[in-house]
Amino acid sequence: MKIAMIHGSPKLGNSNSDYLLQKLEPLVCSGNEIFHYQLNKKPLADSQYRELCQMDTLVLAFPLYIDAIPSHLFRMLVALEEYLKLEPKKELYVYAIINNGFYEGVQNHLAQEILQNWCLRAGIQFGQAICHGAGEMLGEVKQVPLGHGPLKNLGDAINSLAQNIQTRTQADSVFVSPNFPRPAWKFMATHTFWNATAKKNGLKTGDILRRL
């Protein structure tokens, strides 16, 4: 089976999307061909779109942008739809890993519905989406093995997704929040991320809350 791993984050450096694909790939690589596509450097070439049409499975990993899909990834999907109309029909399955900076994974529900509707429009199969919250927390817990501690729910979801990809099975999307108390997550986000970032940029804590 040919599996395309599509990195849909606009970040040029390390990203949560890249981290999540790296965790998924070892679980699905056995017996399959893995192809990598990165959208944050330059648009896909004509030959790459044709390659995607010949895949058996597409795996998209991307962050939530204004409750939706990042614009550069959306443009790629619109273009791919046109290529799919021209290429010989092949049963193509699409899976996704969507992360966001809110605590709740359910915040991604609109983005996964957009992707699901796009699959219906393009005439391909929507397999499943894993929708993960507290994305910015991943950078702080990367040393924790997936499936343990605050990453237990995420690890379980990734393992289930891998099984569905291997068997090309459709399943309900899974909405995952970290195994970490929400009040503690909010405290850590405020003091180690927002306030620290403000200070780094020459601002005071009160400047974050100041209205223009």
C-alpha positions in Angstrom: 0.0 0.0 0.0 1.2 3.5 -0.8 0.7 6.0 2.0 1.3 9.7 1.6 2.2 11.6 4.8 1.3 15.2 4.2 2.8 17.8 6.5 0.2 20.6 6.6 1.7 23.0 9.1 2.8 26.4 7.8 5.7 26.4 10.3 9.2 26.1 8.8 10.8 24.6 11.9 9.7 21.9 14.2 5.9 21.6 14.5 3.4 19.6 16.3 2.2 18.2 13.0 5.7 16.9 12.2 5.9 15.4 15.7 2.6 13.6 15.3 3.5 12.2 11.9 6.8 10.9 13.2 4.9 9.1 16.0 2.5 7.6 13.5 4.9 6.5 10.8 6.6 3.6 12.6 3.1 2.1 13.3 2.1 2.0 9.6 5.4 1.5 7.7 5.6 -2.2 7.8 4.8 -3.7 4.4 3.9 -0.3 3.0 5.6 2.4 1.0 5.7 5.8 2.7 5.9 9.1 0.8 6.4 12.5 2.4 5.0 15.8 1.2 5.6 19.1 2.9 3.5 22.2 2.1 5.3 24.9 4.1 8.1 25.5 1.7 6.6 25.7 -1.8 3.4 24.6 -3.6 3.3 21.0 -4.9 4.4 20.4 -8.4 2.1 19.0 -11.1 4.0 15.6 -10.8 3.4 15.5 -7.1 -0.4 16.0 -7.5 -0.4 13.2 -10.0 1.5 11.0 -7.5 -1.1 11.7 -4.8 -3.8 10.6 -7.1 -2.1 7.2 -7.3 -1.8 6.7 -3.6 -3.9 4.3 -1.6 -4.0 6.5 1.5 -3.4 10.1 2.4 -2.6 11.1 6.0 -2.9 14.8 6.6 -1.4 16.4 9.8 -2.2 20.1 10.4 -3.0 22.7 13.1 -6.3 24.4 13.5 -6.5 27.9 12.0 -9.5 30.0 13.0 -11.5 26.8 13.6 -10.7 25.6 10.1 -8.0 24.3 7.8 -4.9 26.4 7.1 -5.3 28.3 3.8 -2.3 26.8 2.1 -3.5 23.3 2.8 -7.0 24.2 1.7 -5.6 25.5 -1.6 -3.8 22.2 -2.0 -7.0 20.2 -1.5 -8.9 22.4 -4.0 -6.2 21.8 -6.6 -6.0 18.1 -5.8 -9.7 17.7 -6.4 -9.3 18.9 -10.0 -6.5 16.4 -10.6 -8.7 13.6 -9.1 -11.3 14.4 -11.8 -8.7 13.8 -14.5 -6.8 10.8 -13.2 -8.0 7.2 -13.5 -10.4 6.4 -10.6 -8.7 4.7 -7.6 -10.2 4.0 -4.2 -8.4 6.6 -2.0 -8.7 6.9 1.8 -8.0 10.0 3.7 -7.1 10.2 7.4 -6.1 13.2 9.5 -4.4 14.3 12.7 -5.5 17.8 13.7 -4.1 19.7 16.7 -5.1 23.0 18.3 -3.9 25.2 21.1 -7.1 25.0 23.1 -7.4 22.4 25.8 -10.3 20.6 24.3 -9.8 18.4 21.2 -13.4 18.9 20.3 -12.4 22.4 19.2 -11.3 20.8 15.9 -14.7 19.5 15.0 -15.4 22.0 12.3 -12.0 21.4 10.6 -12.7 17.6 10.5 -16.1 18.3 9.1 -14.6 20.5 6.4 -12.2 17.7 5.5 -15.0 15.1 5.6 -17.2 17.2 3.2 -14.2 17.7 0.9 -13.8 14.0 0.6 -17.4 13.6 -0.2 -17.2 16.3 -2.9 -14.0 14.8 -4.3 -15.4 11.3 -4.5 -12.9 9.7 -2.1 -13.2 7.9 1.3 -12.9 9.8 4.6 -11.4 7.3 7.0 -11.0 9.0 10.4 -9.6 12.1 12.1 -7.8 12.3 15.4 -8.5 15.7 16.9 -6.0 16.7 19.7 -6.2 19.6 22.1 -3.4 21.4 24.0 -1.1 21.2 21.0 1.4 23.7 22.4 1.9 21.4 25.4 3.5 18.8 23.2 6.7 20.7 23.0 7.1 20.5 26.8 6.4 16.8 27.1 8.2 15.3 24.0 10.4 13.2 26.3 7.3 11.5 27.7 6.6 8.2 25.7 3.4 8.4 23.7 0.6 6.6 25.5 1.9 7.5 29.0 1.2 10.3 31.4 -0.3 13.3 29.8 -0.1 11.6 26.4 -2.0 8.5 27.3 -5.2 9.4 25.4 -3.2 10.7 22.4 -1.2 7.5 22.3 -4.3 5.3 22.4 -5.9 7.4 19.6 -2.7 7.2 17.4 -2.5 3.4 17.8 -6.2 3.1 16.9 -5.7 5.4 13.8 -2.7 3.3 12.7 -4.7 0.1 12.8 -7.5 1.7 10.7 -4.9 3.0 8.2 -3.4 -0.5 7.9 -6.8 -2.0 7.2 -8.2 1.0 5.4 -11.1 1.0 7.8 -13.5 3.9 8.4 -14.2 4.9 12.0 -15.7 7.8 14.0 -13.3 10.7 14.6 -11.8 10.8 18.0 -11.5 14.0 20.1 -8.7 13.9 22.6 -7.7 16.2 25.5 -4.5 15.7 27.4 -4.4 13.5 30.6 -3.6 16.6 32.6 -5.9 18.8 34.8 -7.3 21.7 32.9 -6.7 24.3 35.7 -3.0 23.2 35.8 -2.7 23.3 32.0 -4.2 26.9 32.0 -1.8 28.0 34.8 1.2 26.6 33.0 0.1 28.1 29.6 -0.3 31.5 31.2 2.9 31.7 33.1 5.4 29.6 31.0 4.1 30.6 27.5 2.0 33.8 27.3 3.8 35.8 30.0 7.2 34.5 29.0 6.5 35.3 25.4 5.4 38.8 26.3 8.5 39.4 28.3 10.7 38.2 25.5 9.0 40.8 23.2 9.5 43.6 25.7 6.0 43.6 27.0 4.6 43.4 30.6 2.0 40.9 31.7 -0.7 43.7 31.8 0.0 44.5 28.1 -1.5 41.2 27.1 -4.9 42.2 28.5 -4.8 45.8 27.4 -7.5 46.8 25.0 -6.6 49.0 22.0 
